[in-house]
Amino acid sequence: MANYSTGNTAAALFELSTNTSSSSSFRGLTFEERVGRTIVFNDGKIAAANHRIDVEAADSTDSREIIREFNDVILKKDITDNIDGEVMLTGYLVKLEYVLDALSTSQISSTVISLIVSFFVLLVLTRRIAPSFIVIVPVTLAALWVVGSMAVLGIHWNVLTVMVTALTIGLGIDYSIHMWKRFETLVERKFAPWESLRITNSTTGAALCLSALTTAIGFLVLWFSPMPVIRDFGLVTALTVIFSLMMALGLLPLLLVYEAQAEESDESFQE
C-alpha cells in the first residue's frame, strides 16, 4: 500500500481498481466497481476520469449560466497547465443546451422555409399573387407576436416552446384561408366589400372564435401541470391560438377589403 503514502494518486487509484473488497456497506459497491465508474486506466495510468458535480437548473437560462461558469473554471490557466490532457464539460445540461441551440438555430430557417412553401402552395391554389401574400402576412405577424410575448413574459426556449412558430403557421394559415375563401365567395356574388366582410365575420368569424376559444382553453389546462416546461408550453400555445385568431379577424379582413376595393377601382378605370 505504498502508493497511498507517496502521493501517487494514479497508482493508488489503479490499486483500488483491483480491490474487490466492499468500499461501503451502505452502497454495497466494491472499490473496483466505484473506481471503474469514474476512471479508465491504460497501462496503469489514468487515460480518462469523470468527475461528477450535481447542479440544479430551473430553465434554459439557468443551464446556460451554469455551463458558462463551469467553462470559466475549466479554461483557467492554473488548472489546464497542471493537467497532461484535455478537460471537457459534459452531462445532461450540456447535451440539453446543445440540443436547444441547434433547435433555435434551425427554427429560424425552418420557419422562413415554411412561410415560403406556404406562399407558393397558396399561389398554386389561387393563381394570384395578392391573395397569397395577404394570407401569409397575418400569419407572419402572429408568429412574431408570439416570440415577442415570450420575451416579455420571461418564457425561455425549451424542447416544447421551440415548436411555437410551426404551430403559429399551421393555425394561422388555417384561420386565414377560411376567412379569405368566405370573403372571396361573397365578393364573387357581387356583394360590396364591407358587406362581404360583415357577413364573413358573423358566420365564418364566429365559428373560428368558438374553435379558437376551445383550443386555447384546452392548452391553458396545461398551466396546472407541476412541470414548468409543460406550463410554459400550455401558455405559449394558447397565446399562439389567440394571436392567430386576432390576425385572422383583425388585420386580414382589412387587407381583403383593400384588395377588393383596389380591384373594383381597376375594373372601373378599364371601363
C-alpha positions in Angstrom: 0.0 0.0 0.0 3.0 2.3 -0.5 1.1 4.2 -3.2 -1.1 5.8 -0.5 1.8 7.3 1.4 3.9 8.5 -1.6 1.2 10.8 -3.0 1.0 8.9 -6.4 -2.7 9.4 -7.0 -2.9 7.4 -10.2 -1.1 4.4 -8.8 -3.3 4.5 -5.7 -6.5 4.6 -7.7 -5.1 1.8 -10.0 -4.5 -0.3 -7.0 -8.1 0.4 -5.8 -9.4 -0.7 -9.2 -8.2 -4.2 -8.5 -9.6 -4.3 -4.9 -12.7 -6.4 -4.7 -13.4 -5.7 -1.0 -16.5 -3.7 -0.1 -16.0 0.1 0.0 -19.2 0.9 1.8 -21.8 -1.3 3.4 -24.5 1.3 2.6 -23.8 1.4 -1.1 -22.9 -2.2 -1.5 -20.1 -1.5 -4.0 -16.6 -2.7 -4.1 -13.6 -0.4 -4.6 -13.2 -1.9 -8.1 -16.7 -1.0 -9.0 -16.6 2.5 -7.7 -13.3 3.3 -9.4 -14.4 1.7 -12.6 -17.4 4.0 -12.8 -15.3 7.2 -13.0 -11.8 6.3 -14.2 -10.4 4.5 -17.2 -6.8 3.2 -17.0 -4.3 2.5 -19.7 -1.1 0.6 -18.7 -1.6 1.6 -15.1 -2.0 5.3 -16.0 -5.2 7.3 -15.9 -6.5 7.7 -19.5 -9.8 9.3 -18.7 -11.6 10.4 -15.5 -15.1 11.5 -14.9 -15.8 14.0 -12.0 -19.4 14.4 -11.2 -20.9 17.6 -9.8 -24.7 17.7 -9.1 -26.4 21.0 -10.0 -29.9 22.2 -10.3 -31.3 24.4 -13.2 -34.9 25.6 -13.3 -34.8 26.6 -17.0 -32.6 27.1 -20.0 -31.3 30.4 -18.7 -30.0 28.7 -15.5 -28.5 25.9 -17.6 -26.7 28.4 -19.8 -25.3 30.3 -16.8 -24.1 27.1 -15.0 -22.4 25.9 -18.2 -20.7 29.3 -18.6 -19.4 29.3 -15.0 -18.0 25.8 -15.3 -16.3 26.7 -18.6 -14.7 29.7 -17.0 -13.2 27.5 -14.3 -12.1 24.8 -16.8 -10.3 27.4 -19.0 -8.3 28.9 -16.1 -4.6 28.6 -16.9 -3.6 27.3 -13.5 -5.9 24.3 -14.0 -5.2 23.3 -17.5 -1.4 23.7 -17.1 -1.3 21.2 -14.3 -3.2 18.5 -16.3 -1.5 16.5 -19.0 -4.6 16.1 -21.1 -7.9 17.8 -22.1 -10.6 18.9 -19.7 -14.1 18.8 -21.1 -17.5 19.7 -19.7 -20.3 17.1 -20.4 -23.5 15.9 -18.8 -27.3 16.2 -19.2 -27.3 20.0 -19.1 -24.6 20.4 -21.6 -26.3 18.0 -24.0 -29.7 19.7 -23.5 -28.1 23.1 -24.1 -26.6 21.8 -27.3 -29.9 20.5 -28.5 -31.7 23.8 -27.7 -29.1 25.8 -29.5 -29.4 23.5 -32.6 -33.2 23.8 -32.5 -33.2 27.5 -32.1 -30.7 27.9 -35.0 -32.7 25.6 -37.3 -36.0 27.2 -36.1 -35.4 30.4 -38.0 -34.5 28.7 -41.3 -37.3 26.2 -41.0 -39.9 29.0 -40.2 -38.7 31.0 -43.3 -38.9 27.9 -45.5 -42.4 27.1 -44.2 -43.6 30.5 -45.0 -42.1 30.4 -48.5 -43.6 27.0 -49.2 -47.0 28.1 -47.9 -46.9 31.1 -50.1 -46.2 29.0 -53.2 -48.9 26.5 -52.3 -51.4 29.3 -52.0 -50.1 30.8 -55.2 -50.8 27.5 -57.0 -54.3 27.2 -55.5 -55.4 30.8 -56.1 -53.2 31.6 -59.2 -52.9 35.1 -57.9 -50.1 36.8 -56.0 -52.2 39.3 -54.0 -54.4 36.8 -52.1 -51.4 34.5 -51.4 -49.5 37.4 -49.9 -52.5 38.7 -47.9 -53.0 35.3 -46.3 -49.3 35.0 -45.4 -48.8 38.4 -43.8 -51.1 37.9 -40.8 -49.5 34.5 -40.1 -46.0 36.0 -40.1 -47.0 38.8 -37.7 -48.7 36.4 -35.4 -45.5 34.3 -35.2 -43.5 37.5 -34.4 -46.1 38.4 -31.7 -45.7 35.0 -30.0 -41.9 35.2 -29.9 -42.1 38.8 -28.6 -44.6 37.8 -25.9 -42.3 35.0 -24.8 -39.6 37.6 -24.3 -41.9 40.0 -22.4 -43.2 37.2 -20.1 -39.8 35.8 -19.5 -40.6 32.4 -21.1 -37.5 30.7 -22.2 -36.9 28.3 -25.1 -37.1 24.6 -24.4 -37.8 21.5 -26.4 -41.5 22.2 -26.4 -41.7 26.0 -26.8 -39.3 25.8 -29.8 -42.3 24.5 -31.8 -44.5 27.6 -31.4 -43.6 29.2 -34.7 -44.6 26.0 -36.5 -47.8 25.9 -34.6 -48.5 29.5 -35.4 -48.0 28.9 -39.1 -50.3 25.9 -39.0 -53.1 27.6 -37.1 -52.7 31.0 -38.8 -52.8 29.6 -42.3 -55.9 27.6 -41.4 -57.8 30.5 -39.9 -56.8 32.9 -42.7 -57.8 30.6 -45.5 -61.2 30.1 -44.0 -61.7 33.9 -43.8 -60.3 34.6 -47.2 -62.3 31.9 -49.0 -65.6 33.0 -47.4 -64.9 36.7 -48.2 -63.9 35.9 -51.8 -67.1 33.8 -52.4 -69.3 36.7 -51.2 -67.4 39.2 -53.4 -67.9 36.9 -56.4 -71.6 37.0 -55.7 -71.5 40.8 -56.2 -71.7 41.8 -52.5 -69.9 45.0 -51.6 -66.5 44.6 -49.9 -67.7 45.9 -46.5 -70.9 43.9 -46.7 -68.9 40.8 -47.5 -66.7 41.5 -44.5 -69.7 41.8 -42.2 -71.2 38.6 -43.4 -67.8 36.8 -43.2 -67.3 38.0 -39.6 -70.8 37.0 -38.5 -70.5 33.5 -40.0 -67.0 32.2 -40.5 -65.5 34.6 -38.0 -67.9 33.5 -35.2 -67.2 29.8 -35.9 -63.4 30.5 -35.8 -63.9 32.3 -32.4 -65.6 29.3 -30.9 -63.0 26.9 -32.3 -60.1 29.1 -31.1 -61.7 29.5 -27.7 -62.0 25.8 -27.0 -58.5 25.2 -28.4 -56.9 27.9 -26.2 -58.8 26.7 -23.1 -57.6 23.1 -23.8 -54.0 24.2 -23.9 -54.3 26.5 -20.8 -55.2 23.4 -18.8 -51.5 22.6 -19.0 -50.9 25.6 -16.8 -51.8 23.5 -13.8 -49.0 21.0 -14.5 -46.4 20.8 -11.8 -43.6 20.9 -14.5 -42.5 24.4 -15.6 -41.7 23.2 -19.1 -45.3 21.9 -19.6 -46.8 25.1 -18.1 -44.8 27.3 -20.4 -45.8 25.3 -23.4 -49.5 25.5 -22.5 -49.4 29.3 -22.1 -47.4 29.9 -25.2 -49.6 27.6 -27.3 -52.7 29.4 -26.0 -51.2 32.7 -27.0 -50.4 31.2 -30.4 -54.1 30.4 -30.9 -55.3 33.8 -29.7 -52.8 35.8 -31.8 -53.6 33.7 -34.9 -57.3 34.4 -34.4 -56.7 38.1 -33.8 -54.8 38.5 -37.0 -57.3 36.4 -39.0 -60.2 38.6 -37.7 -58.4 41.9 -37.4 -55.7 42.5 -39.9 -56.7 40.0 -42.6 -60.2 41.5 -43.2 -58.8 45.0 -43.7 -56.3 43.6 -46.3 -59.1 41.7 -48.1 -61.3 44.8 -48.3 -58.4 46.9 -49.5 -57.6 44.4 -52.2 -61.3 44.1 -53.3 -61.7 47.9 -53.5 -58.5 48.1 -55.5 -59.8 45.5 -58.0 -63.1 47.4 -58.2 -61.2 50.6 -59.0 -59.1 48.9 -61.7 -62.3 47.5 -63.3 -64.0 50.9 -63.2 -60.9 52.5 -64.7 -60.7 50.0 -67.5 -64.4 50.5 -68.4 
